Structures are given as structure tokens and as C-alpha cells.
Amino acid sequence: MAGPLYSLKLPHNAFLAETYYIANCYVFPLLNNFIQTNDKIKKIGSNQAISGNSQLR
């Protein structure tokens, strides 16, 4: 009984490890990049709003 269970666990763990590896290498950096870009866009937008207000005055 222990044999088949172990052989069932092994591919599952390998799959999880590979998924985690792919996520670490590709998904998380993309997410970080996206979040940083979003923050930059927000900062640019707020700066433009501030400069636009000062020009109106």
C-alpha cells in the first residue's frame, strides 16, 4: 500500500515544484513589474493633476 501511495505522491510533488518554479521565474516578476508600472502611472497622473491645478490658478 505504501508503494503505490508514494508513486502517486511523487509526480504530484514534482508538478507542484515545477509550477512553483515557473511562478517564481515568470509570474511573480511580471506581477511585480505590473504593480510598479501601475504605481508609476498613478504618480504621473497625480503629478499632472497637481500641475494642472496650479496652471488653472
Gaussian input, Z-matrix of N, CA and C with variables (Angstrom, degrees):
# hf/3-21g

backbone

0 1
 N
 C     1     B1
 C     2     B2     1     A1
 N     3     B3     2     A2     1     D1
 C     4     B4     3     A3     2     D2
 C     5     B5     4     A4     3     D3
 N     6     B6     5     A5     4     D4
 C     7     B7     6     A6     5     D5
 C     8     B8     7     A7     6     D6
 N     9     B9     8     A8     7     D7
 C    10    B10     9     A9     8     D8
 C    11    B11    10    A10     9     D9
 N    12    B12    11    A11    10    D10
 C    13    B13    12    A12    11    D11
 C    14    B14    13    A13    12    D12
 N    15    B15    14    A14    13    D13
 C    16    B16    15    A15    14    D14
 C    17    B17    16    A16    15    D15
 N    18    B18    17    A17    16    D16
 C    19    B19    18    A18    17    D17
 C    20    B20    19    A19    18    D18
 N    21    B21    20    A20    19    D19
 C    22    B22    21    A21    20    D20
 C    23    B23    22    A22    21    D21
 N    24    B24    23    A23    22    D22
 C    25    B25    24    A24    23    D23
 C    26    B26    25    A25    24    D24
 N    27    B27    26    A26    25    D25
 C    28    B28    27    A27    26    D26
 C    29    B29    28    A28    27    D27
 N    30    B30    29    A29    28    D28
 C    31    B31    30    A30    29    D29
 C    32    B32    31    A31    30    D30
 N    33    B33    32    A32    31    D31
 C    34    B34    33    A33    32    D32
 C    35    B35    34    A34    33    D33
 N    36    B36    35    A35    34    D34
 C    37    B37    36    A36    35    D35
 C    38    B38    37    A37    36    D36
 N    39    B39    38    A38    37    D37
 C    40    B40    39    A39    38    D38
 C    41    B41    40    A40    39    D39
 N    42    B42    41    A41    40    D40
 C    43    B43    42    A42    41    D41
 C    44    B44    43    A43    42    D42
 N    45    B45    44    A44    43    D43
 C    46    B46    45    A45    44    D44
 C    47    B47    46    A46    45    D45
 N    48    B48    47    A47    46    D46
 C    49    B49    48    A48    47    D47
 C    50    B50    49    A49    48    D48
 N    51    B51    50    A50    49    D49
 C    52    B52    51    A51    50    D50
 C    53    B53    52    A52    51    D51
 N    54    B54    53    A53    52    D52
 C    55    B55    54    A54    53    D53
 C    56    B56    55    A55    54    D54
 N    57    B57    56    A56    55    D55
 C    58    B58    57    A57    56    D56
 C    59    B59    58    A58    57    D57
 N    60    B60    59    A59    58    D58
 C    61    B61    60    A60    59    D59
 C    62    B62    61    A61    60    D60
 N    63    B63    62    A62    61    D61
 C    64    B64    63    A63    62    D62
 C    65    B65    64    A64    63    D63
 N    66    B66    65    A65    64    D64
 C    67    B67    66    A66    65    D65
 C    68    B68    67    A67    66    D66
 N    69    B69    68    A68    67    D67
 C    70    B70    69    A69    68    D68
 C    71    B71    70    A70    69    D69
 N    72    B72    71    A71    70    D70
 C    73    B73    72    A72    71    D71
 C    74    B74    73    A73    72    D72
 N    75    B75    74    A74    73    D73
 C    76    B76    75    A75    74    D74
 C    77    B77    76    A76    75    D75
 N    78    B78    77    A77    76    D76
 C    79    B79    78    A78    77    D77
 C    80    B80    79    A79    78    D78
 N    81    B81    80    A80    79    D79
 C    82    B82    81    A81    80    D80
 C    83    B83    82    A82    81    D81
 N    84    B84    83    A83    82    D82
 C    85    B85    84    A84    83    D83
 C    86    B86    85    A85    84    D84
 N    87    B87    86    A86    85    D85
 C    88    B88    87    A87    86    D86
 C    89    B89    88    A88    87    D87
 N    90    B90    89    A89    88    D88
 C    91    B91    90    A90    89    D89
 C    92    B92    91    A91    90    D90
 N    93    B93    92    A92    91    D91
 C    94    B94    93    A93    92    D92
 C    95    B95    94    A94    93    D93
 N    96    B96    95    A95    94    D94
 C    97    B97    96    A96    95    D95
 C    98    B98    97    A97    96    D96
 N    99    B99    98    A98    97    D97
 C   100   B100    99    A99    98    D98
 C   101   B101   100   A100    99    D99
 N   102   B102   101   A101   100   D100
 C   103   B103   102   A102   101   D101
 C   104   B104   103   A103   102   D102
 N   105   B105   104   A104   103   D103
 C   106   B106   105   A105   104   D104
 C   107   B107   106   A106   105   D105
 N   108   B108   107   A107   106   D106
 C   109   B109   108   A108   107   D107
 C   110   B110   109   A109   108   D108
 N   111   B111   110   A110   109   D109
 C   112   B112   111   A111   110   D110
 C   113   B113   112   A112   111   D111
 N   114   B114   113   A113   112   D112
 C   115   B115   114   A114   113   D113
 C   116   B116   115   A115   114   D114
 N   117   B117   116   A116   115   D115
 C   118   B118   117   A117   116   D116
 C   119   B119   118   A118   117   D117
 N   120   B120   119   A119   118   D118
 C   121   B121   120   A120   119   D119
 C   122   B122   121   A121   120   D120
 N   123   B123   122   A122   121   D121
 C   124   B124   123   A123   122   D122
 C   125   B125   124   A124   123   D123
 N   126   B126   125   A125   124   D124
 C   127   B127   126   A126   125   D125
 C   128   B128   127   A127   126   D126
 N   129   B129   128   A128   127   D127
 C   130   B130   129   A129   128   D128
 C   131   B131   130   A130   129   D129
 N   132   B132   131   A131   130   D130
 C   133   B133   132   A132   131   D131
 C   134   B134   133   A133   132   D132
 N   135   B135   134   A134   133   D133
 C   136   B136   135   A135   134   D134
 C   137   B137   136   A136   135   D135
 N   138   B138   137   A137   136   D136
 C   139   B139   138   A138   137   D137
 C   140   B140   139   A139   138   D138
 N   141   B141   140   A140   139   D139
 C   142   B142   141   A141   140   D140
 C   143   B143   142   A142   141   D141
 N   144   B144   143   A143   142   D142
 C   145   B145   144   A144   143   D143
 C   146   B146   145   A145   144   D144
 N   147   B147   146   A146   145   D145
 C   148   B148   147   A147   146   D146
 C   149   B149   148   A148   147   D147
 N   150   B150   149   A149   148   D148
 C   151   B151   150   A150   149   D149
 C   152   B152   151   A151   150   D150
 N   153   B153   152   A152   151   D151
 C   154   B154   153   A153   152   D152
 C   155   B155   154   A154   153   D153
 N   156   B156   155   A155   154   D154
 C   157   B157   156   A156   155   D155
 C   158   B158   157   A157   156   D156
 N   159   B159   158   A158   157   D157
 C   160   B160   159   A159   158   D158
 C   161   B161   160   A160   159   D159
 N   162   B162   161   A161   160   D160
 C   163   B163   162   A162   161   D161
 C   164   B164   163   A163   162   D162
 N   165   B165   164   A164   163   D163
 C   166   B166   165   A165   164   D164
 C   167   B167   166   A166   165   D165
 N   168   B168   167   A167   166   D166
 C   169   B169   168   A168   167   D167
 C   170   B170   169   A169   168   D168

   B1=1.4720
   B2=1.5354
   B3=1.3322
   B4=1.4683
   B5=1.5342
   B6=1.3130
   B7=1.4620
   B8=1.5202
   B9=1.3487
   B10=1.4735
   B11=1.5371
   B12=1.3342
   B13=1.4646
   B14=1.5206
   B15=1.3350
   B16=1.4562
   B17=1.5296
   B18=1.3433
   B19=1.4638
   B20=1.5290
   B21=1.3263
   B22=1.4666
   B23=1.5273
   B24=1.3340
   B25=1.4656
   B26=1.5218
   B27=1.3309
   B28=1.4663
   B29=1.5312
   B30=1.3482
   B31=1.4711
   B32=1.5263
   B33=1.3422
   B34=1.4565
   B35=1.5298
   B36=1.3381
   B37=1.4616
   B38=1.5218
   B39=1.3374
   B40=1.4570
   B41=1.5275
   B42=1.3315
   B43=1.4645
   B44=1.5209
   B45=1.3311
   B46=1.4635
   B47=1.5206
   B48=1.3419
   B49=1.4681
   B50=1.5257
   B51=1.3315
   B52=1.4683
   B53=1.5254
   B54=1.3255
   B55=1.4679
   B56=1.5238
   B57=1.3372
   B58=1.4625
   B59=1.5274
   B60=1.3409
   B61=1.4705
   B62=1.5226
   B63=1.3390
   B64=1.4705
   B65=1.5286
   B66=1.3358
   B67=1.4600
   B68=1.5222
   B69=1.3445
   B70=1.4638
   B71=1.5141
   B72=1.3303
   B73=1.4648
   B74=1.5270
   B75=1.3284
   B76=1.4611
   B77=1.5234
   B78=1.3244
   B79=1.4656
   B80=1.5278
   B81=1.3474
   B82=1.4614
   B83=1.5250
   B84=1.3502
   B85=1.4759
   B86=1.5297
   B87=1.3408
   B88=1.4667
   B89=1.5181
   B90=1.3355
   B91=1.4621
   B92=1.5245
   B93=1.3360
   B94=1.4683
   B95=1.5163
   B96=1.3315
   B97=1.4561
   B98=1.5247
   B99=1.3286
   B100=1.4635
   B101=1.5206
   B102=1.3471
   B103=1.4671
   B104=1.5238
   B105=1.3594
   B106=1.4603
   B107=1.5302
   B108=1.3346
   B109=1.4626
   B110=1.5192
   B111=1.3399
   B112=1.4594
   B113=1.5211
   B114=1.3368
   B115=1.4632
   B116=1.5235
   B117=1.3372
   B118=1.4671
   B119=1.5227
   B120=1.3330
   B121=1.4693
   B122=1.5278
   B123=1.3411
   B124=1.4655
   B125=1.5180
   B126=1.3530
   B127=1.4661
   B128=1.5187
   B129=1.3249
   B130=1.4648
   B131=1.5304
   B132=1.3289
   B133=1.4591
   B134=1.5164
   B135=1.3399
   B136=1.4629
   B137=1.5313
   B138=1.3439
   B139=1.4631
   B140=1.5222
   B141=1.3253
   B142=1.4611
   B143=1.5224
   B144=1.3360
   B145=1.4558
   B146=1.5179
   B147=1.3297
   B148=1.4714
   B149=1.5295
   B150=1.3239
   B151=1.4627
   B152=1.5335
   B153=1.3206
   B154=1.4658
   B155=1.5150
   B156=1.3345
   B157=1.4542
   B158=1.5164
   B159=1.3294
   B160=1.4712
   B161=1.5269
   B162=1.3331
   B163=1.4643
   B164=1.5276
   B165=1.3462
   B166=1.4583
   B167=1.5266
   B168=1.3254
   B169=1.4570
   B170=1.5222
   A1=111.29
   A2=114.86
   A3=118.05
   A4=110.54
   A5=116.97
   A6=121.19
   A7=112.85
   A8=118.13
   A9=119.88
   A10=112.78
   A11=116.24
   A12=118.75
   A13=110.22
   A14=116.23
   A15=119.81
   A16=110.55
   A17=115.51
   A18=118.61
   A19=110.63
   A20=117.73
   A21=120.40
   A22=110.60
   A23=116.24
   A24=119.81
   A25=111.20
   A26=116.36
   A27=119.89
   A28=113.12
   A29=119.99
   A30=118.97
   A31=111.72
   A32=116.06
   A33=120.76
   A34=109.51
   A35=116.01
   A36=119.80
   A37=110.96
   A38=116.18
   A39=119.27
   A40=109.89
   A41=115.76
   A42=120.29
   A43=110.48
   A44=116.18
   A45=119.99
   A46=110.63
   A47=115.56
   A48=119.04
   A49=110.14
   A50=116.21
   A51=119.82
   A52=110.00
   A53=116.88
   A54=120.53
   A55=110.14
   A56=115.19
   A57=119.62
   A58=110.69
   A59=115.19
   A60=120.24
   A61=110.39
   A62=116.15
   A63=120.44
   A64=109.59
   A65=116.44
   A66=119.82
   A67=110.59
   A68=115.90
   A69=119.92
   A70=111.49
   A71=116.82
   A72=120.35
   A73=112.34
   A74=117.43
   A75=120.02
   A76=112.88
   A77=117.46
   A78=119.55
   A79=110.93
   A80=116.72
   A81=118.99
   A82=112.65
   A83=118.91
   A84=117.61
   A85=112.64
   A86=116.65
   A87=119.42
   A88=110.32
   A89=116.59
   A90=120.24
   A91=110.10
   A92=116.66
   A93=120.50
   A94=110.61
   A95=115.93
   A96=121.52
   A97=109.98
   A98=115.77
   A99=121.24
   A100=110.72
   A101=116.26
   A102=120.20
   A103=109.98
   A104=116.97
   A105=120.00
   A106=110.91
   A107=116.44
   A108=120.10
   A109=110.28
   A110=116.14
   A111=120.52
   A112=111.00
   A113=115.95
   A114=120.01
   A115=110.81
   A116=116.45
   A117=120.01
   A118=110.29
   A119=116.29
   A120=120.18
   A121=109.74
   A122=116.57
   A123=119.57
   A124=110.83
   A125=115.82
   A126=119.29
   A127=110.30
   A128=117.31
   A129=121.05
   A130=109.51
   A131=116.17
   A132=120.67
   A133=111.69
   A134=116.84
   A135=119.33
   A136=110.44
   A137=117.10
   A138=119.72
   A139=110.56
   A140=116.78
   A141=120.05
   A142=110.71
   A143=116.38
   A144=119.47
   A145=110.27
   A146=116.42
   A147=120.20
   A148=109.77
   A149=116.96
   A150=119.45
   A151=109.73
   A152=117.24
   A153=120.34
   A154=110.88
   A155=117.32
   A156=120.81
   A157=111.19
   A158=116.07
   A159=118.62
   A160=110.00
   A161=117.92
   A162=119.97
   A163=110.57
   A164=116.63
   A165=119.41
   A166=110.43
   A167=116.45
   A168=119.38
   A169=108.19
   D1=-36.97
   D2=-178.16
   D3=-67.58
   D4=-34.26
   D5=-178.41
   D6=-60.15
   D7=-58.05
   D8=-179.61
   D9=-59.77
   D10=-38.10
   D11=179.22
   D12=-62.39
   D13=-43.15
   D14=-179.86
   D15=-63.45
   D16=-42.35
   D17=-179.43
   D18=-67.69
   D19=-26.87
   D20=175.55
   D21=-74.14
   D22=-38.02
   D23=-177.50
   D24=-69.11
   D25=-36.77
   D26=-170.35
   D27=-60.71
   D28=-52.30
   D29=179.89
   D30=-61.97
   D31=-36.04
   D32=-179.34
   D33=-61.04
   D34=-46.43
   D35=-179.90
   D36=-66.41
   D37=-38.87
   D38=178.29
   D39=-63.60
   D40=-40.83
   D41=177.94
   D42=-62.09
   D43=-45.00
   D44=179.73
   D45=-62.62
   D46=-42.55
   D47=-179.42
   D48=-62.53
   D49=-41.88
   D50=-179.14
   D51=-67.27
   D52=-41.78
   D53=178.59
   D54=-61.60
   D55=-43.70
   D56=179.44
   D57=-62.97
   D58=-40.69
   D59=179.46
   D60=-62.49
   D61=-45.88
   D62=179.60
   D63=-62.26
   D64=-43.22
   D65=179.59
   D66=-61.41
   D67=-43.82
   D68=-179.87
   D69=-62.52
   D70=-40.88
   D71=-172.88
   D72=-81.03
   D73=-34.83
   D74=-171.05
   D75=-117.21
   D76=-48.64
   D77=-168.95
   D78=-73.08
   D79=-49.09
   D80=-175.74
   D81=-65.21
   D82=-43.81
   D83=176.04
   D84=-59.99
   D85=-38.57
   D86=178.55
   D87=-64.04
   D88=-42.01
   D89=179.19
   D90=-63.43
   D91=-45.51
   D92=178.40
   D93=-58.66
   D94=-45.04
   D95=179.93
   D96=-60.26
   D97=-44.18
   D98=-179.04
   D99=-62.95
   D100=-43.72
   D101=-179.01
   D102=-64.95
   D103=-43.95
   D104=179.71
   D105=-62.98
   D106=-40.93
   D107=179.05
   D108=-63.43
   D109=-41.95
   D110=178.10
   D111=-59.71
   D112=-44.56
   D113=179.19
   D114=-61.65
   D115=-41.75
   D116=179.35
   D117=-62.64
   D118=-43.07
   D119=-179.52
   D120=-63.13
   D121=-41.66
   D122=178.99
   D123=-63.02
   D124=-42.94
   D125=-179.67
   D126=-63.88
   D127=-43.64
   D128=179.08
   D129=-61.43
   D130=-43.37
   D131=-179.61
   D132=-62.35
   D133=-43.67
   D134=-179.34
   D135=-69.25
   D136=-36.19
   D137=176.75
   D138=-63.12
   D139=-42.35
   D140=179.17
   D141=-64.79
   D142=-38.65
   D143=179.15
   D144=-64.17
   D145=-40.70
   D146=179.73
   D147=-66.02
   D148=-45.59
   D149=-178.52
   D150=-67.68
   D151=-34.18
   D152=178.12
   D153=-65.11
   D154=-39.30
   D155=178.44
   D156=-65.32
   D157=-41.21
   D158=-178.38
   D159=-68.89
   D160=-31.38
   D161=178.18
   D162=-70.63
   D163=-33.74
   D164=-179.68
   D165=-66.40
   D166=-36.30
   D167=178.85
   D168=-71.45

